[in-house]
Amino acid sequence: AAEWRLRAAWLATELNRHNHSYYVLDNPSIPDAEYDLLFRELQALEQAHPELNTPDSPTQRVGAAPLPQFEQVTHSIPMLSLGNGFEDNDIVEFDRRVRDGLDTQVDSEIEYAAELKFDGLAINLRYEDGVLVQAATRGDGTTGENVTSNIRTVRAIPLRLHTKQPPKVLDVRGEVLMFKEDFARLNARQREAEMKEFANPRNAAAGSLRQLDSRITAQRILRFFAYGIGTLEGAAMPASHSALLDWYSELGLPVCKERSVVKGAAGLLEFFRGIGSKRPQLPYEIDGVVYKVNRLLQQQTLGFVSRAPRFALAHKFPAEEATTQ
Ligand SMILES: NC(=O)n1nc(-c2ccco2)nc1N
């Protein structure tokens, strides 16, 4: 094979590795200027040899020509919303309902996976044989918008899973969000350009993803945290939610490290208070935490009521006055 094919393969591997370090591990492994040089060299090689332009090439992050409109996508498994709790007693009641639903002995406690509730846009990422083939918004839970070309520009989202034995089909669910600092810089740019400013990071993330011109999306710094799963074919479902998130990390998907496995209502409330005190220092906005029964078998026993899972609950912080940015 010509040495330019080897050079292109090496460049793609290096650029993907640096993207992973920067956007997934939050630990840059190369100065930006050097990254740009490698990036432009690969772009030039791909222009000279179009067959190099594979869908998972890091050059696919710059966006393509605008779409006329978004296509609809029907989720193979619905993307559900969460029931809400506000007071401590709502959490105690949630734990009691879970114990009743599992017919748990009085003295044994339920194991929960506790994590942050990001205030962004829920997304489904479909990976087939380890390659990202489609991305869709949650929409009404059953049908969402196809935002694949925009999602490809999100450096935090791997275009290919980091495994030699990928599942046949994997639907990763998670949140696309904008960090507070990136939001402030975007609004400063909007002001300079006498364009409308976004009210909050959630609107900025939604507005950036709902762009028909993915070249605009590519100019926005969006992040992603994985927290759920839809269809899985060709691999065994992990036995717990915490094991699922560990697996996601191994696959190269960003998983938020602010998560714990806790026991009983007391463990849930302790996690909530801990996050409450950290909240102002977090680089992103959250509007609460999410509790999920950890063991998959127990989730399946509890099932769903109306559109929300019986096995999960969002615990919201009191609504703040208009956030003073
Ligand atoms: N918004 C958010 O951060 N979510 N949403 C879920 C969820 C919704 C349905 C099942 O899980 N989990 C987390 N962390």
The ligand as an SDF file (V2000), in Angstrom:
LIG
                    3D

 14 15  0  0  0  0  0  0  0  0999 V2000
  -31.0370   14.1410   32.1020 N   0  0  0  0  0  0  0  0  0  0  0  0
  -30.2020   13.3090   32.7160 C   0  0  0  0  0  0  0  0  0  0  0  0
  -29.0970   13.7090   33.1190 O   0  0  0  0  0  0  0  0  0  0  0  0
  -30.5910   11.9420   32.8400 N   0  0  0  0  0  0  0  0  0  0  0  0
  -31.7150   11.3910   32.3210 N   0  0  0  0  0  0  0  0  0  0  0  0
  -31.6500   10.1050   32.6510 C   0  0  0  0  0  0  0  0  0  0  0  0
  -32.6490    9.1060   32.2840 C   0  0  0  0  0  0  0  0  0  0  0  0
  -33.8480    9.3470   31.6650 C   0  0  0  0  0  0  0  0  0  0  0  0
  -34.4490    8.0930   31.5190 C   0  0  0  0  0  0  0  0  0  0  0  0
  -33.5840    7.1570   32.0230 C   0  0  0  0  0  0  0  0  0  0  0  0
  -32.4530    7.7930   32.4750 O   0  0  0  0  0  0  0  0  0  0  0  0
  -30.5460    9.8030   33.3660 N   0  0  0  0  0  0  0  0  0  0  0  0
  -29.8810   10.9550   33.4930 C   0  0  0  0  0  0  0  0  0  0  0  0
  -28.6920   11.1120   34.1480 N   0  0  0  0  0  0  0  0  0  0  0  0
  1  2  1  0
  2  3  2  0
  2  4  1  0
  4  5  1  0
  4 13  1  0
  5  6  2  0
  6  7  1  0
  6 12  1  0
  7  8  2  0
  7 11  1  0
  8  9  1  0
  9 10  2  0
 10 11  1  0
 12 13  2  0
 13 14  1  0
M  END
$$$$
